[in-house]
């Protein structure tokens, strides 16, 4: 008899309660909302192919603010380098999906 795989425990908040799981669509909306708040645009103006640096001229201070807001919302540690490595918003969403799936 082959044992069944065991699922990893869900990530926990500081108070010990499970972090809510988020879909890719929810993460996309969260990222677009945070970015639009920081750079002063509407979330609808942003899409998966949007380059924050090339399309909006975003700087490192704005990236730090975006990272800080995402950390607060998701309970993740996000480095500015993680965000600059993502050339588009779609790649940044991929990063968030991957990071949320990692055991903590």
MMTF fields as JSON, N, C-alpha, C and O atoms, coordinates in Angstrom:
{
  "mmtfVersion": "1.0.0",
  "mmtfProducer": "UNKNOWN",
  "numBonds": 415,
  "numAtoms": 416,
  "numGroups": 104,
  "numChains": 1,
  "numModels": 1,
  "chainsPerModel": [1],
  "groupsPerChain": [104],
  "chainIdList": ["A"],
  "bondAtomList": [4, 2, 8, 6, 12, 10, 16, 14, 20, 18, 24, 22, 28, 26, 32, 30, 36, 34, 40, 38, 44, 42, 48, 46, 52, 50, 56, 54, 60, 58, 64, 62, 68, 66, 72, 70, 76, 74, 80, 78, 84, 82, 88, 86, 92, 90, 96, 94, 100, 98, 104, 102, 108, 106, 112, 110, 116, 114, 120, 118, 124, 122, 128, 126, 132, 130, 136, 134, 140, 138, 144, 142, 148, 146, 152, 150, 156, 154, 160, 158, 164, 162, 168, 166, 172, 170, 176, 174, 180, 178, 184, 182, 188, 186, 192, 190, 196, 194, 200, 198, 204, 202, 208, 206, 212, 210, 216, 214, 220, 218, 224, 222, 228, 226, 232, 230, 236, 234, 240, 238, 244, 242, 248, 246, 252, 250, 256, 254, 260, 258, 264, 262, 268, 266, 272, 270, 276, 274, 280, 278, 284, 282, 288, 286, 292, 290, 296, 294, 300, 298, 304, 302, 308, 306, 312, 310, 316, 314, 320, 318, 324, 322, 328, 326, 332, 330, 336, 334, 340, 338, 344, 342, 348, 346, 352, 350, 356, 354, 360, 358, 364, 362, 368, 366, 372, 370, 376, 374, 380, 378, 384, 382, 388, 386, 392, 390, 396, 394, 400, 398, 404, 402, 408, 406, 412, 410],
  "bondOrderList": [1, 1, 1, 1, 1, 1, 1, 1, 1, 1, 1, 1, 1, 1, 1, 1, 1, 1, 1, 1, 1, 1, 1, 1, 1, 1, 1, 1, 1, 1, 1, 1, 1, 1, 1, 1, 1, 1, 1, 1, 1, 1, 1, 1, 1, 1, 1, 1, 1, 1, 1, 1, 1, 1, 1, 1, 1, 1, 1, 1, 1, 1, 1, 1, 1, 1, 1, 1, 1, 1, 1, 1, 1, 1, 1, 1, 1, 1, 1, 1, 1, 1, 1, 1, 1, 1, 1, 1, 1, 1, 1, 1, 1, 1, 1, 1, 1, 1, 1, 1, 1, 1, 1],
  "groupList": [{"groupName": "UNK", "atomNameList": ["N", "CA", "C", "O"], "elementList": ["N", "C", "C", "O"], "formalChargeList": [0, 0, 0, 0], "bondAtomList": [1, 0, 2, 1, 3, 2], "bondOrderList": [1, 1, 2], "singleLetterCode": "X", "chemCompType": "L-PEPTIDE LINKING"}],
  "groupTypeList": [0, 0, 0, 0, 0, 0, 0, 0, 0, 0, 0, 0, 0, 0, 0, 0, 0, 0, 0, 0, 0, 0, 0, 0, 0, 0, 0, 0, 0, 0, 0, 0, 0, 0, 0, 0, 0, 0, 0, 0, 0, 0, 0, 0, 0, 0, 0, 0, 0, 0, 0, 0, 0, 0, 0, 0, 0, 0, 0, 0, 0, 0, 0, 0, 0, 0, 0, 0, 0, 0, 0, 0, 0, 0, 0, 0, 0, 0, 0, 0, 0, 0, 0, 0, 0, 0, 0, 0, 0, 0, 0, 0, 0, 0, 0, 0, 0, 0, 0, 0, 0, 0, 0, 0],
  "groupIdList": [1, 2, 3, 4, 5, 6, 7, 8, 9, 10, 11, 12, 13, 14, 15, 16, 17, 18, 19, 20, 21, 22, 23, 24, 25, 26, 27, 28, 29, 30, 31, 32, 33, 34, 35, 36, 37, 38, 39, 40, 41, 42, 43, 44, 45, 46, 47, 48, 49, 50, 51, 52, 53, 54, 55, 56, 57, 58, 59, 60, 61, 62, 63, 64, 65, 66, 67, 68, 69, 70, 71, 72, 73, 74, 75, 76, 77, 78, 79, 80, 81, 82, 83, 84, 85, 86, 87, 88, 89, 90, 91, 92, 93, 94, 95, 96, 97, 98, 99, 100, 101, 102, 103, 104],
  "secStructList": [7, 7, 7, 7, 7, 7, 7, 7, 7, 7, 7, 5, 7, 6, 6, 1, 7, 5, 7, 7, 7, 7, 7, 2, 2, 2, 2, 2, 2, 2, 2, 2, 2, 2, 2, 2, 2, 2, 2, 6, 1, 7, 4, 4, 4, 7, 7, 6, 6, 7, 7, 2, 2, 2, 2, 2, 7, 7, 7, 2, 2, 2, 2, 2, 2, 2, 2, 2, 2, 2, 2, 2, 2, 2, 6, 7, 7, 7, 7, 2, 2, 2, 2, 2, 2, 7, 7, 1, 2, 2, 2, 2, 2, 2, 2, 2, 2, 2, 2, 2, 2, 1, 7, 7],
  "xCoordList": [0.844, 0.0, 0.888, 1.769, 0.648, 1.425, 0.802, -0.404, 1.613, 1.04, 0.617, 1.229, -0.432, -0.911, 0.011, 0.53, 0.216, 1.033, 0.37, -0.855, 1.201, 0.708, 0.828, 1.882, -0.246, -0.207, 0.519, 0.416, 1.252, 1.903, 0.836, -0.217, 1.118, 0.188, 0.123, 1.126, -1.041, -1.138, -0.293, -0.082, 0.195, 0.954, 0.089, -1.129, 0.734, 0.001, 0.31, 1.416, -0.694, -0.497, 0.258, 0.454, 0.682, 1.401, 0.578, 1.142, -0.745, -1.59, -1.889, -2.645, -1.299, -1.46, -2.617, -2.78, -3.428, -4.533, -4.021, -3.066, -4.643, -4.171, -4.333, -5.321, -3.338, -3.429, -4.442, -4.478, -5.261, -6.203, -5.448, -4.442, -5.942, -5.323, -5.836, -6.959, -5.006, -5.373, -5.205, -4.249, -6.15, -6.053, -5.127, -4.817, -4.695, -3.863, -4.601, -4.0, -5.904, -6.695, -6.732, -6.641, -6.864, -6.87, -5.514, -5.442, -4.442, -3.107, -2.87, -2.244, -3.369, -3.251, -3.97, -3.421, -5.185, -5.943, -5.258, -5.175, -4.768, -4.059, -2.845, -2.641, -2.046, -0.846, -1.202, -0.596, -2.184, -2.581, -3.114, -2.859, -3.852, -4.393, -3.271, -3.257, -2.333, -1.211, -0.374, -0.051, -0.025, 0.795, 0.073, 0.679, -1.207, -1.946, -2.026, -1.95, -2.179, -2.187, -0.849, -0.811, 0.241, 1.574, 1.925, 2.498, 1.594, 2.012, 0.928, 1.165, -0.258, -1.306, -2.003, -2.217, -2.357, -3.1, -4.252, -4.426, -5.02, -6.139, -5.699, -4.914, -6.188, -5.814, -6.122, -5.416, -7.171, -7.564, -6.528, -6.511, -5.658, -4.62, -3.442, -2.567, -3.421, -2.317, -2.765, -3.912, -1.865, -2.176, -0.915, 0.144, -1.037, 0.075, 1.341, 2.437, 1.215, 2.385, 2.958, 3.93, 2.367, 2.845, 4.218, 4.429, 5.146, 6.465, 6.45, 6.25, 6.663, 6.616, 7.709, 7.473, 8.896, 10.013, 9.856, 9.941, 9.628, 9.572, 8.281, 8.313, 7.15, 5.868, 5.533, 4.864, 5.997, 5.614, 6.797, 6.592, 8.024, 9.197, 9.284, 9.788, 8.801, 8.784, 10.217, 11.103, 10.436, 11.781, 11.879, 10.897, 13.081, 13.32, 12.514, 12.109, 12.272, 11.457, 10.017, 9.391, 9.504, 8.145, 8.087, 7.111, 9.132, 9.182, 9.228, 8.615, 9.96, 10.006, 8.622, 8.222, 7.895, 6.54, 5.608, 4.812, 5.707, 4.895, 5.221, 4.316, 6.506, 6.922, 6.407, 5.952, 6.477, 6.003, 4.505, 4.052, 3.754, 2.299, 1.939, 1.017, 2.668, 2.422, 2.792, 2.093, 3.891, 4.283, 3.178, 2.829, 2.627, 1.556, 0.311, -0.324, -0.027, -1.249, -1.12, -2.096, 0.085, 0.258, 1.036, 1.066, 1.662, 2.463, 3.731, 4.229, 4.256, 5.482, 6.59, 6.335, 7.81, 8.963, 9.261, 9.534, 9.209, 9.438, 10.555, 10.463, 11.599, 12.738, 12.502, 11.814, 13.079, 12.984, 13.581, 13.074, 14.647, 15.27, 14.323, 14.4, 13.416, 12.406, 11.513, 11.175, 11.136, 10.236, 10.947, 10.353, 12.205, 12.919, 13.252, 13.378, 13.396, 13.665, 12.456, 12.6, 11.28, 10.053, 9.909, 9.668, 10.054, 10.021, 8.617, 8.45, 7.608, 6.224, 5.378, 5.805, 4.179, 3.263, 2.917, 2.773, 2.783, 2.495, 3.583, 3.292, 4.838, 5.948, 5.941, 6.301, 5.536, 5.435, 4.337, 4.494, 3.233, 2.166, 2.688, 2.416, 3.438, 4.042, 4.919, 4.893, 5.692, 6.548, 5.719, 6.064, 4.625, 3.773, 3.152, 3.098, 2.687, 2.101, 3.136, 2.838, 4.347, 5.416, 5.767, 5.897, 5.921, 6.309, 5.242, 5.566, 3.977, 2.905, 2.823, 2.347, 3.282, 3.242, 4.404, 4.364, 5.441, 6.603, 6.247, 5.485, 6.799, 6.555, 7.214, 8.289, 6.537, 7.095, 7.256, 7.709],
  "yCoordList": [-1.182, 0.0, 1.243, 1.389, 2.126, 3.349, 4.426, 4.663, 5.085, 6.15, 7.33, 7.626, 7.992, 9.181, 10.352, 10.458, 11.236, 12.417, 13.276, 13.348, 13.913, 14.795, 16.223, 16.637, 16.966, 18.375, 19.179, 18.901, 20.177, 21.081, 21.886, 22.191, 22.217, 23.047, 24.419, 24.897, 25.063, 26.394, 27.382, 27.193, 28.433, 29.441, 30.069, 30.175, 30.484, 31.051, 32.524, 32.983, 33.262, 34.648, 34.657, 33.609, 35.847, 35.963, 35.442, 34.935, 35.557, 35.099, 33.606, 33.084, 32.908, 31.463, 30.994, 29.79, 31.912, 31.516, 31.364, 32.038, 30.489, 30.283, 31.534, 32.261, 31.769, 32.849, 32.416, 31.242, 33.338, 32.953, 32.628, 33.263, 31.639, 31.344, 32.363, 32.855, 32.665, 33.661, 33.063, 32.34, 33.381, 32.936, 33.872, 34.972, 33.421, 34.272, 35.573, 36.647, 35.466, 36.648, 37.629, 38.84, 37.115, 37.985, 38.655, 39.834, 37.905, 38.485, 39.539, 40.565, 39.288, 40.267, 41.56, 42.649, 41.443, 42.629, 43.348, 44.576, 42.603, 43.216, 43.988, 45.138, 43.375, 44.036, 45.285, 46.338, 45.178, 46.352, 47.465, 48.641, 47.11, 48.109, 48.799, 50.025, 48.02, 48.593, 49.493, 50.622, 48.999, 49.786, 51.068, 52.139, 50.973, 52.169, 53.192, 54.394, 52.737, 53.66, 54.379, 55.58, 53.651, 54.228, 55.193, 56.253, 54.847, 55.704, 56.676, 57.493, 56.593, 57.56, 57.331, 58.276, 56.106, 55.777, 54.853, 54.532, 54.436, 53.528, 52.084, 51.833, 51.13, 49.727, 49.228, 48.366, 49.768, 49.334, 49.706, 49.12, 50.682, 51.088, 50.121, 50.204, 49.209, 48.268, 46.887, 46.499, 46.146, 44.786, 43.941, 44.443, 42.678, 41.746, 42.12, 41.802, 42.793, 43.176, 44.534, 44.977, 45.202, 46.523, 46.417, 45.611, 47.24, 47.355, 48.598, 49.712, 48.394, 49.535, 50.544, 51.75, 50.069, 50.976, 51.654, 52.879, 50.879, 51.459, 52.221, 53.28, 51.707, 52.347, 53.489, 54.448, 53.39, 54.393, 55.075, 55.962, 54.694, 55.337, 55.203, 56.1, 54.102, 53.9, 53.826, 53.278, 54.382, 54.395, 53.447, 52.817, 53.358, 52.39, 52.702, 51.781, 53.97, 54.313, 53.846, 53.348, 54.01, 53.529, 51.998, 51.431, 51.339, 49.875, 49.423, 48.419, 50.169, 49.841, 49.972, 49.136, 51.004, 51.207, 50.087, 49.569, 49.722, 48.618, 47.336, 46.618, 47.047, 45.853, 45.842, 44.809, 46.981, 47.085, 46.815, 46.112, 47.368, 47.155, 45.698, 45.141, 45.095, 43.685, 42.798, 41.831, 43.133, 42.379, 42.415, 41.389, 43.604, 43.746, 42.964, 42.326, 43.014, 42.355, 40.835, 40.119, 40.346, 38.915, 38.174, 36.944, 38.92, 38.264, 37.641, 36.652, 38.219, 37.731, 38.748, 39.94, 38.278, 39.17, 39.356, 38.386, 40.599, 40.885, 41.912, 43.009, 41.547, 42.433, 43.281, 42.856, 44.48, 45.333, 44.6, 44.72, 43.851, 43.08, 42.072, 41.793, 41.519, 40.596, 41.323, 40.79, 42.544, 43.313, 43.828, 43.856, 44.236, 44.724, 43.578, 43.793, 42.362, 41.204, 40.871, 40.308, 41.217, 40.999, 42.169, 43.301, 41.902, 42.981, 43.506, 44.649, 42.679, 43.096, 42.785, 42.059, 43.344, 43.024, 41.541, 40.941, 40.952, 39.521, 38.687, 37.709, 39.071, 38.359, 38.581, 37.682, 39.767, 40.038, 39.183, 38.696, 39.002, 38.123, 36.689, 35.988, 36.249, 34.912, 34.757, 33.721, 35.792, 35.777, 35.598, 34.791, 36.35, 36.251, 34.865, 34.299, 34.319, 32.973, 31.967, 31.129, 32.062, 31.144, 31.303, 30.317, 32.55, 32.799, 32.336, 31.821, 32.508, 32.06, 30.54, 29.989, 29.865, 28.402, 27.776, 26.592, 28.574, 28.059, 27.805, 28.565, 26.737, 26.509, 27.611, 28.109, 27.973, 29.017, 28.483, 29.201],
  "zCoordList": [0.0, 0.0, 0.0, 0.847, -0.95, -1.058, -0.183, -0.258, 0.651, 1.48, 0.625, -0.401, 1.062, 0.359, 0.674, 1.785, -0.31, -0.036, 1.036, 1.136, 1.818, 2.867, 2.374, 1.891, 2.496, 2.109, 3.171, 4.366, 2.713, 3.657, 4.378, 3.819, 5.599, 6.365, 5.716, 5.185, 5.748, 5.157, 5.946, 7.144, 5.294, 6.014, 7.1, 6.957, 8.184, 9.31, 9.485, 9.201, 9.961, 10.35, 11.673, 12.288, 12.112, 13.377, 14.545, 15.516, 14.47, 15.575, 15.499, 16.318, 14.514, 14.414, 13.555, 13.354, 13.041, 12.175, 10.74, 10.354, 9.95, 8.578, 7.718, 7.831, 6.853, 5.874, 4.822, 4.452, 4.336, 3.285, 1.996, 1.68, 1.261, -0.024, -1.036, -0.93, -2.001, -3.007, -4.391, -4.668, -5.245, -6.629, -7.393, -6.936, -8.553, -9.406, -9.744, -9.766, -10.005, -10.345, -9.172, -9.373, -7.961, -6.781, -6.594, -6.246, -6.826, -6.704, -7.775, -7.512, -8.982, -10.061, -9.686, -9.855, -9.182, -8.782, -7.624, -7.625, -6.643, -5.519, -6.015, -5.624, -6.864, -7.374, -8.17, -7.973, -9.068, -9.856, -8.957, -9.216, -7.906, -6.984, -6.217, -6.105, -5.692, -4.939, -5.842, -5.471, -7.018, -7.943, -8.334, -8.347, -8.651, -9.075, -7.947, -8.203, -6.7, -5.562, -5.423, -5.156, -5.603, -5.422, -6.549, -6.293, -7.787, -8.906, -9.363, -10.253, -8.764, -9.072, -10.398, -11.158, -10.683, -11.893, -11.513, -10.338, -12.475, -12.218, -12.462, -13.377, -11.665, -11.871, -13.281, -13.805, -13.891, -15.232, -16.288, -17.371, -15.983, -16.929, -16.933, -17.796, -15.974, -15.834, -16.293, -16.075, -16.925, -17.381, -17.248, -16.87, -17.557, -17.382, -18.119, -17.659, -19.259, -20.038, -19.682, -20.294, -18.696, -18.295, -17.645, -16.74, -18.118, -17.495, -16.617, -17.102, -15.32, -14.408, -14.707, -14.643, -15.033, -15.286, -16.64, -16.73, -17.689, -19.031, -19.297, -19.923, -18.837, -19.133, -18.177, -18.565, -16.92, -15.926, -15.253, -14.424, -15.58, -15.005, -13.492, -12.816, -12.963, -11.519, -10.987, -11.643, -9.794, -9.222, -8.029, -7.635, -7.464, -6.384, -5.13, -4.42, -4.841, -3.664, -3.845, -2.909, -5.05, -5.323, -5.258, -4.767, -5.752, -5.655, -4.197, -3.837, -3.355, -1.926, -1.308, -0.498, -1.681, -1.154, -1.624, -0.84, -2.882, -3.405, -2.648, -2.221, -2.482, -1.752, -0.326, 0.166, 0.337, 1.72, 1.82, 2.723, 0.903, 0.917, 0.612, 1.208, -0.31, -0.616, 0.57, 0.872, 1.237, 2.436, 3.476, 4.061, 3.705, 4.698, 4.3, 5.14, 3.035, 2.568, 2.522, 2.743, 2.234, 1.987, 3.069, 3.085, 3.967, 4.992, 4.437, 4.975, 3.359, 2.717, 2.873, 3.044, 2.815, 2.742, 1.26, 0.554, 0.787, -0.629, -0.738, -0.187, -1.446, -1.658, -2.908, -3.837, -2.921, -4.107, -5.306, -6.421, -5.086, -6.163, -6.786, -7.982, -5.958, -6.491, -7.485, -8.542, -7.131, -7.997, -9.239, -10.317, -9.113, -10.294, -11.247, -12.452, -10.714, -11.576, -12.445, -13.531, -11.968, -12.743, -13.712, -13.291, -14.991, -15.979, -16.241, -16.665, -15.993, -16.233, -15.006, -14.109, -14.981, -13.886, -13.884, -12.818, -15.048, -15.128, -14.474, -13.785, -14.688, -14.051, -12.543, -11.783, -12.105, -10.668, -10.035, -8.916, -10.747, -10.248, -10.162, -9.188, -11.179, -11.14, -9.901, -9.236, -9.598, -8.412, -7.145, -6.282, -7.034, -5.845, -5.728, -4.636, -6.842, -6.834, -6.329, -5.478, -6.859, -6.462, -4.996, -4.272, -4.558, -3.159, -2.188, -1.118, -2.537, -1.646, -1.574, -0.581, -2.612, -2.628, -1.855, -1.524, -1.568, -0.845, 0.615, 1.213, 1.188, 2.621, 3.442, 3.107, 4.522, 5.4, 6.78, 7.671]
}
